[in-house]
Amino acid sequence: MTATGATSEAGPVESEARPLRRPIRNRLISLATWDAAMLFAIALGAFLVRLLPVIRGGGLGGFGRYDDGVYYSAADSIIHGRAPYRSFVLLHPPGLPLLLSPFAELGRLTSDATGYQVARVAFMGIGALNAVLVAVVARRWGRAAGLVSGAIYAVWWAAVYTEESTVLEPLGTTALLVALGLLVKRAQRPSHRAELLSGAALGAAATLKIWYLGPWIAICLWQLAARRWRSVTRMAAAGAAAILIVVLPFFLLAPRQMFNMVIRDQLLRPSLPGSPRSYRLQFIFAVRQLLPSSVHISVSTGTRLFLALIAIAVVGCMLDRSGRVLIYVFLVNFGILLASPSFFGHYAHLVAAPAALLLGVGGSQLVARVRFEALRAAVVVSVAVLCGYSAYRVLQIRVDHPIDGRDLARAAPPGCVASDNPELLILMNKLSSDLTHGCPVAVDVSGVTYDFAHRTLANGRPVPRYRNVAWNHYLYGYLSSASSFVFVRPEAGVSAATLRAITAHPVLATSDGVNLRAGGP
């Protein structure tokens, strides 16, 4: 009887327990599905806001930038056996040209323009991946933090503009986000493997641009503050190993030239006129791009408002000890941008991910402590409106200019083609053929003036390009040595005499305002 009674009592208990598990399991599945849908929406939105302005502007083969053509032509030069630093000027570590080499190889097998366009789409995909990684890292502080951070990054102007082309910063941000994802706000202390991988990722970022030594040092100092000495050792050793693997072969080929171009030339780079700190802040926070002329708010006022939001977010991140690393990384990257002697729009990408994380995590920490539901709802609506407005403004900005390089290529006489912007050689499908036939290809014409060996000094200071006689002779000699050439960057600072000499060459063909001229002295 007792056994039977025990059995009969166990039966109902078991049958009552089963239904209780299903709602929990179903709830977990629904939460996971919601998270997946959120990440997919962020990725799709980020990809579209990077693709559509390019399509509406000059197209994937549009013309109008410079740096992306430099890195692609450096990659093409490498696969044709030309070593950076020894054979051509490259003012950064070799990481990006190495990563672009598969696309350059595709261009060599098909056409330069095809490889270049596929690379641009791939970097838009990297931008979408970065937005997802921002959301994943911020998700550790809650779903609201993940959604807000990912959405902010997806439509942040500096992130969108930079990830439309093949430049250094997108992959550096990917490496930084991977490292943060391995280290911050985990249920358990990161494993030794996670620490090694995060250190390797941060070291790999420094093989793209030496600025990424900054966040690597910031994260190591954060680990030191927690007295994790062995963690710092593992991260430092893994990062150093990643740098050596990428950099050492090229350094052994041309140690002095590589040191000059990557380290000394960057440290001695002259400050550009017209880029004061206030100007940089306007680009870093995209105030100039987001404020239409019809809005009666000055750019300086908008910048101050954005700085106030950042300060509030910093307070929110201070409330959680594990969130303080986001503050450190933001401040280091922000300081690098303000201290750098030169500044261009895509440099602002350095703070896009740290700022998005700071705003999403810090804001969610503060809002979670607000008891008034109406105020919470107002904050949510405000964030949604601002992100939507930013996406709208970004989509209105047309990127680059259309150009049919095939028209110029058909008019080019036999022999080498030169250009002061390698992007033109790519769009004309002349880059790989010039390299194959041994033609001189100046990967970075403007960067030559930053190379210490080509500086012209006056009272110990570098002179502007239009007064740099040696560089003007170099530029004209390079262009006129080819059978034909394209000159498109008079704003780079050529002298009046050089400009007259260049424009004296007869025009062979014109496409979308770009002239192909006959070479020869």
C-alpha positions in Angstrom: 0.0 0.0 0.0 2.8 2.4 0.9 4.7 1.7 -2.2 1.5 2.1 -4.3 0.6 5.2 -2.5 4.1 6.7 -3.0 3.9 5.8 -6.7 0.5 7.4 -7.0 1.6 10.5 -5.2 4.7 10.8 -7.5 2.6 10.6 -10.6 0.5 13.8 -10.1 3.6 15.7 -8.9 5.4 14.7 -12.1 2.5 15.5 -14.3 2.1 18.9 -12.7 5.8 19.7 -13.1 5.9 19.1 -16.9 3.6 21.9 -17.9 5.5 24.4 -15.7 8.7 23.8 -17.7 7.2 24.4 -21.1 6.4 28.1 -20.6 9.9 28.7 -19.3 11.4 26.9 -22.3 9.1 28.8 -24.6 10.0 32.1 -23.0 13.7 31.4 -23.5 13.1 30.5 -27.1 11.1 33.7 -27.6 13.8 35.8 -26.0 16.5 34.2 -28.2 14.3 34.8 -31.2 13.8 38.4 -30.3 17.6 38.9 -29.8 18.2 37.3 -33.2 15.6 39.5 -34.9 17.1 42.6 -33.2 20.6 41.8 -34.5 19.3 41.0 -38.0 17.5 44.3 -38.1 20.6 46.2 -36.9 22.8 44.4 -39.5 20.4 45.0 -42.4 19.8 48.6 -41.5 23.5 49.3 -41.1 24.3 47.7 -44.5 21.6 49.6 -46.3 22.6 53.0 -45.0 26.1 52.3 -46.2 25.1 51.0 -49.6 22.3 53.3 -50.7 24.2 56.6 -50.5 26.9 55.1 -52.7 24.4 53.7 -55.2 22.6 57.0 -55.4 25.9 58.9 -55.7 28.7 57.7 -57.9 27.9 54.0 -57.6 30.3 51.2 -56.4 32.7 52.4 -59.1 32.4 56.0 -58.1 35.3 58.4 -57.8 36.0 61.0 -55.2 38.2 59.5 -52.4 41.9 58.9 -52.2 42.9 56.7 -49.3 40.8 53.7 -50.4 42.5 53.7 -53.8 45.9 53.9 -52.1 45.3 50.8 -50.0 43.9 48.8 -52.9 46.8 49.7 -55.2 49.2 48.8 -52.3 47.6 45.4 -52.1 47.8 45.0 -55.9 51.5 46.0 -55.8 52.2 43.4 -53.2 50.7 40.5 -55.2 52.8 41.7 -58.1 56.0 41.3 -56.1 56.5 44.9 -55.0 57.4 45.3 -51.3 55.9 48.3 -49.4 58.5 50.7 -47.8 61.2 49.4 -50.1 59.4 49.8 -53.5 56.7 52.3 -52.7 55.5 54.7 -50.0 53.1 53.3 -47.4 52.6 55.5 -44.3 50.9 52.8 -42.3 51.7 49.2 -41.2 51.0 46.6 -43.9 47.9 44.9 -42.3 45.2 46.4 -44.6 47.0 45.9 -47.9 47.5 42.2 -46.9 43.8 41.8 -46.1 42.9 43.5 -49.4 45.2 41.2 -51.4 42.4 38.6 -52.2 40.3 41.4 -53.7 43.3 42.6 -55.7 43.9 39.1 -56.9 40.2 38.9 -58.0 40.8 42.2 -59.8 43.9 40.9 -61.5 41.9 37.8 -62.8 38.8 39.8 -63.8 39.2 43.6 -63.8 40.6 46.1 -61.4 37.2 47.8 -61.1 35.5 44.5 -60.2 37.9 43.6 -57.4 37.6 47.2 -56.1 33.8 47.2 -56.1 33.6 43.8 -54.4 36.0 45.0 -51.7 33.8 48.1 -51.1 30.7 45.9 -50.6 32.7 43.6 -48.3 33.6 46.6 -46.2 30.0 47.6 -46.0 29.4 44.1 -44.7 32.1 44.7 -42.1 30.3 47.8 -41.1 27.1 45.8 -40.6 29.2 43.2 -38.6 30.5 46.0 -36.4 27.0 47.3 -35.6 26.1 43.7 -34.6 29.2 43.4 -32.4 28.4 46.7 -30.7 24.9 45.4 -29.9 26.3 42.1 -28.7 28.8 43.8 -26.3 26.2 46.2 -25.0 23.6 43.4 -24.6 25.6 42.3 -21.6 24.1 45.2 -19.8 20.6 44.5 -21.0 18.5 44.2 -24.1 17.8 48.0 -24.2 21.5 48.8 -24.0 22.2 46.4 -26.9 19.4 47.8 -29.1 20.3 51.4 -28.5 24.1 51.0 -28.9 23.7 48.9 -32.1 21.2 51.3 -33.6 23.3 54.4 -32.8 26.4 52.8 -34.4 24.4 51.7 -37.4 23.5 55.3 -38.3 26.5 57.2 -36.8 27.8 59.4 -39.6 31.5 58.7 -39.2 30.9 54.9 -39.1 28.7 55.1 -42.2 31.0 57.3 -44.2 34.1 55.3 -43.3 32.7 51.9 -43.9 31.6 52.8 -47.4 35.2 52.3 -48.6 38.3 50.2 -48.1 40.2 52.2 -45.4 41.9 51.3 -42.1 39.4 52.1 -39.4 36.6 49.6 -40.0 38.7 46.5 -39.4 40.5 48.2 -36.5 37.1 48.7 -34.9 36.2 45.0 -35.6 39.3 43.9 -33.7 38.5 46.2 -30.8 34.9 45.0 -30.5 36.0 41.4 -30.6 38.4 42.1 -27.7 35.7 43.8 -25.7 33.3 41.0 -26.4 35.8 38.4 -25.0 36.6 40.4 -21.9 33.7 42.6 -20.5 30.7 41.8 -18.4 30.9 38.0 -18.5 29.2 35.5 -16.2 32.6 34.1 -15.4 36.1 35.6 -15.5 37.5 35.4 -19.1 39.5 32.2 -19.8 43.1 32.2 -20.6 42.2 31.5 -24.2 39.8 34.6 -24.3 42.6 36.8 -22.9 45.1 35.5 -25.5 42.6 36.0 -28.3 41.6 39.5 -27.2 45.3 40.5 -26.9 45.9 39.1 -30.4 42.9 41.0 -31.8 44.2 44.3 -30.3 47.7 43.6 -31.6 46.3 42.9 -35.0 44.5 46.2 -35.0 47.8 47.9 -34.5 49.1 46.3 -37.7 46.5 48.4 -39.5 47.2 51.7 -37.9 49.5 52.6 -35.0 46.7 54.6 -33.3 45.2 51.3 -32.2 48.0 50.9 -29.7 45.9 53.3 -27.7 42.9 51.1 -26.9 45.2 48.1 -26.4 47.1 50.0 -23.7 43.8 51.3 -22.2 42.4 47.8 -21.9 45.6 46.4 -20.4 45.6 49.3 -17.8 42.0 48.4 -17.0 43.2 44.8 -16.3 46.0 46.1 -14.2 43.6 48.2 -12.1 41.9 44.9 -11.3 45.3 43.4 -10.3 45.1 40.8 -13.1 48.8 40.8 -13.7 48.8 37.4 -15.5 45.9 38.5 -17.7 47.9 41.6 -18.8 50.9 39.5 -19.5 49.0 37.1 -21.7 47.3 40.0 -23.6 50.5 41.9 -24.1 52.4 38.7 -25.3 49.6 37.7 -27.7 49.4 41.3 -29.1 53.1 41.5 -29.6 53.1 38.2 -31.3 50.3 39.3 -33.7 52.3 42.5 -34.6 55.5 40.6 -35.2 53.9 38.0 -37.4 52.5 40.7 -39.7 55.1 43.4 -39.5 58.5 41.6 -39.1 58.8 40.2 -42.7 58.4 43.7 -44.2 60.6 45.3 -41.5 63.4 42.9 -42.4 63.1 43.9 -46.1 63.4 47.6 -45.4 63.9 48.4 -41.7 64.9 52.1 -42.0 62.3 53.0 -44.6 59.5 51.2 -42.7 60.5 52.9 -39.4 60.6 56.3 -41.1 57.2 56.0 -42.9 55.2 54.3 -40.1 56.7 55.8 -37.0 58.8 58.9 -37.6 56.8 60.4 -40.4 53.6 60.0 -38.4 55.0 61.7 -35.4 56.5 64.5 -37.4 53.5 65.0 -39.6 52.6 68.7 -39.8 49.3 70.0 -38.6 46.9 70.7 -41.3 45.6 74.3 -41.5 41.9 74.7 -40.9 41.4 71.8 -38.4 41.2 73.3 -34.9 39.7 71.3 -32.1 36.2 72.8 -32.5 36.3 71.7 -36.2 37.2 68.2 -35.2 34.5 67.9 -32.6 31.9 68.9 -35.2 33.0 65.9 -37.4 33.5 63.5 -34.5 29.9 64.0 -33.4 28.6 64.5 -36.9 26.9 67.8 -35.9 27.8 69.5 -39.2 26.3 66.6 -41.2 23.1 66.1 -39.2 22.1 69.8 -38.8 20.3 71.1 -41.9 20.6 74.7 -42.8 16.9 75.3 -41.9 17.5 74.4 -38.3 18.3 77.5 -36.3 20.9 75.9 -34.0 24.5 76.7 -34.4 27.0 73.9 -35.0 28.9 74.9 -31.8 25.7 74.7 -29.8 24.9 71.2 -31.2 28.4 70.1 -30.4 28.0 71.2 -26.8 24.7 69.4 -26.5 26.4 66.2 -27.7 29.3 66.6 -25.3 26.7 66.9 -22.5 25.0 63.7 -23.6 28.4 62.0 -23.5 29.1 63.3 -20.0 25.7 62.0 -18.8 26.5 58.6 -20.4 29.9 58.5 -18.6 28.1 59.0 -15.3 25.8 56.0 -16.1 28.8 53.8 -17.0 30.5 54.7 -13.7 27.6 53.1 -11.9 28.7 49.7 -13.1 32.4 48.8 -12.5 32.5 46.6 -15.5 31.3 49.5 -17.7 34.2 51.7 -16.8 36.4 50.1 -19.5 34.1 51.7 -22.1 34.9 55.1 -20.6 38.7 54.4 -20.8 38.6 53.3 -24.4 36.4 56.2 -25.4 38.7 58.8 -23.7 41.9 57.3 -25.1 40.5 57.2 -28.7 38.9 60.7 -28.3 42.2 62.1 -27.0 44.1 60.6 -30.0 41.8 62.4 -32.4 42.2 65.7 -30.7 46.0 65.3 -30.4 46.7 64.1 -33.9 48.5 66.7 -36.1 46.2 65.9 -39.0 42.5 65.2 -39.2 40.2 63.9 -42.0 36.6 63.0 -41.8 37.1 59.2 -41.7 39.4 59.6 -38.7 36.3 60.2 -36.6 35.4 56.5 -37.0 37.9 55.8 -34.1 35.3 57.0 -31.5 32.1 55.7 -33.2 31.9 52.3 -31.5 33.2 53.5 -28.1 30.7 56.4 -28.1 27.8 54.2 -29.2 28.6 51.7 -26.4 29.0 54.6 -23.9 25.6 56.1 -24.9 23.7 52.8 -25.0 25.1 51.3 -21.8 25.4 54.5 -19.7 22.0 55.7 -20.8 20.3 52.4 -20.0 22.0 52.3 -16.6 20.5 55.7 -15.8 17.1 55.1 -17.2 16.8 51.8 -15.3 17.0 53.9 -12.1 14.1 56.2 -13.1 10.8 55.3 -11.5 8.6 57.3 -13.7 7.3 55.3 -16.6 6.4 58.4 -18.6 10.0 59.6 -18.5 11.3 56.2 -19.6 8.9 56.2 -22.5 10.0 59.7 -23.4 13.7 58.6 -23.5 12.9 55.6 -25.6 10.9 57.7 -28.1 13.6 60.3 -28.2 16.3 57.7 -29.0 14.2 56.2 -31.7 13.5 59.6 -33.3 17.1 60.6 -33.2 18.3 57.4 -34.8 15.6 57.6 -37.5 16.5 61.2 -38.2 20.2 60.4 -38.4 19.5 57.5 -40.8 17.4 59.9 -42.9 20.2 62.6 -43.0 22.9 60.0 -43.8 20.8 58.7 -46.7 20.5 62.2 -48.2 24.3 62.5 -48.5 25.4 61.4 -52.0 28.8 59.8 -52.0 31.4 60.2 -54.7 30.9 61.0 -58.4 30.2 58.8 -61.3 32.9 58.2 -63.9 33.2 55.8 -66.8 36.8 54.8 -66.7 36.4 52.6 -69.8 36.1 55.7 -72.0 39.4 57.0 -70.8 41.0 53.5 -71.1 39.9 53.2 -74.7 41.5 56.5 -75.6 44.8 55.7 -73.8 47.7 55.1 -76.2 49.8 51.9 -75.8 52.2 52.1 -72.8 51.9 53.1 -69.1 49.2 55.2 -67.6 49.9 57.4 -64.6 47.7 59.3 -62.2 48.0 61.3 -59.0 45.1 59.3 -57.6 45.4 55.5 -58.0 41.6 55.2 -57.9 41.6 56.4 -61.5 43.9 53.6 -62.6 41.6 51.1 -60.9 38.5 52.4 -62.6 40.3 52.5 -65.9 41.4 48.8 -65.4 45.0 49.9 -65.9 46.5 49.2 -62.4 47.1 45.5 -62.8 48.3 45.8 -66.4 50.7 48.6 -65.5 52.1 46.5 -62.6 52.4 43.5 -64.8 54.3 45.4 -67.4 56.7 46.9 -64.9 55.4 50.5 -65.1 56.1 52.8 -62.3 53.0 53.1 -60.1 53.0 55.7 -57.4 50.8 54.2 -54.7 50.6 57.3 -52.6 51.5 60.4 -54.5 50.5 62.8 -51.8 52.0 60.7 -49.1 55.4 61.1 -50.6 55.6 64.6 -49.0 55.2 63.0 -45.5 58.1 60.7 -46.1 61.0 62.2 -44.3 63.4 61.7 -47.2 61.2 64.0 -49.4 60.5 66.8 -47.0 61.5 70.3 -47.8 62.2 72.3 -44.6 62.1 76.0 -43.9 63.5 77.0 -40.5 63.2 73.4 -39.4 59.5 73.0 -40.3 58.0 71.3 -43.3 56.7 73.6 -46.1 53.3 73.2 -47.8 53.3 71.1 -51.0 53.0 74.1 -53.3 56.3 75.4 -52.0 57.9 71.9 -52.0 60.0 72.1 -55.1 61.3 68.6 -54.8 57.8 67.1 -54.6 56.5 69.2 -57.5 59.4 67.9 -59.7 58.7 64.4 -58.5 54.9 64.7 -59.4 55.5 66.2 -62.8 58.2 63.7 -63.6 56.0 60.8 -62.6 53.0 61.9 -64.7 54.9 63.0 -67.8 57.0 59.8 -67.8 54.0 57.7 -68.8 52.4 57.5 -72.3 49.3 59.1 -70.9 48.2 60.4 -67.5 45.2 61.6 -65.5 45.6 64.5 -63.1 42.6 65.0 -60.7 43.8 66.5 -57.4 45.0 70.1 -57.9 43.7 70.7 -54.4 46.5 68.5 -53.1 48.7 71.5 -53.2 50.6 71.6 -56.5 52.5 74.8 -57.4 51.1 77.2 -60.1 54.1 76.4 -62.3 53.5 72.6 -62.0 49.8 73.1 -62.8 50.6 75.1 -65.9 53.0 72.4 -67.1 50.5 69.6 -66.5 47.6 71.4 -68.2 49.8 72.2 -71.2 49.7 68.5 -72.2 47.1 67.8 -74.8 43.8 66.2 -73.8 43.2 62.8 -75.4 39.7 62.1 -73.9 37.3 63.4 -71.3 34.9 61.5 -69.1 32.7 63.1 -66.5 35.0 66.1 -66.2 38.2 64.0 -65.9 40.8 64.5 -68.6 43.2 61.9 -70.0 46.3 63.8 -71.2 49.2 62.7 -73.4 52.4 62.0 -71.6 56.0 62.8 -72.6 58.1 65.7 -71.4 
